[in-house]
């Protein structure tokens, strides 16, 4: 799990959108620091494109070797 998280954060930091896409499950559920839920790989990639590299998650799950669920630390 930690390896995939590290790879994803590195891909985002390096602007490697294709690598990031391959690490994210198509039916991904992403919870940003504000506690909302963003569903779907394309929507999450759009969110990540405009923001900073996410902090390591407080909770995450993999499915088929891809990030399926990611919960960011709460804001503040």
Number of C-alpha atoms within 10 A of each C-alpha: 12 10 8 15 20 12 15 25 17 15 18 22 15 12 13 12 16 11 15 22 19 14 21 26 19 17 14 23 22 24 20 21 16 11 13 10 15 16 16 16 22 16 15 20 16 10 14 17 13 8 9 10 16 15 13 16 19 10 11 17 16 17 12 9 13 20 26 21 19 22 20 18 17 12 8 5
